[in-house]
Amino acid sequence: MSTFAFIATWAFLENVAAKSGDAVQSVKEFGAKIVGLLWYKKMLLLLPAIFMDSVSHYFISTEFTKAFVSCQLGIEYNGWSIICFATGDVLGSMVNGRLVKYVGMGFLFFVASATDFACLFSMLFFHFSRETVEFFFLVPFFWGLADSVWAVQTTGAFP
């Protein structure tokens, strides 16, 4: 299927050549602009949030599925828990982009932090078993909601 998509794109997509303005740059100029962007104060403040979001993705996709889902429910439920995470991420992304106009970015970051801590504390203190199956799907869902705030709002805050 991907081979067909590649061939269709190659056959029907017309080549767009850069004519003037910002589109005509060398690789060296582009690299210099990217390196220069790293020294903006706003960018330096955003880098820890981006790092935390990346660590969050690592934790939910590896440690949570390995330590919680696989041990209690079996490896066949790993995909379902990640689907719940992705569903929360998508629904949250659709909602919080519009919600920020009414409640503000700071409040959304506070709610996302509180949700992340609630998920972490529930994993730490809640005694889960096969009888509490909803735990394995609700925690990734709410983690995805919080992750959508971090992803959308930090992306929107880029200079």
C-alpha positions, 0 to 999 in steps of 0.5 A: 500500500505504501508503495502505491502511495509513493508511486501515486504521489510521484506521478501526480504531484507537480514540482514546485520550484522556489522563485523568490523571497524566503523560499530561496535559501541555502542549507547553510543559511537555514542552519544558521537561522535554526541555531540562532533561534535556540538563543531566544529567551522564549525558546530557552524557556520552552525547551524544558517543557518540550523535554518533559513532554518527550519524557512523558511519551517515553514513560506512557509508551514503554514503562506504563505498558510494560510494568502495568498493562503487560503484567496484569492484563497481558501483552495483548492489551498494550495496544488498547491502552496506547489507543486510549492515550491517543484518543485522549490526546486527539480529543484534548487537542481539538478542545484545548485549542479553543478553550485557551481563549476563554480560560487562558494558557496558565490555567490549562498548564495548571490543569495539565500538571494536576492531571499528570500528578493525579495519574502518577499518584494513582499508579503509585498508590492504587492497587490495581488488578484484573478486576479494575480493568478501567484503570489501565485505560482511564489513566492513559486517556487522562494522560493523553488529555494532559499531554495534548495541553502540553503539546498544543500550548507549547507549540502555540507559544513558539516564537 
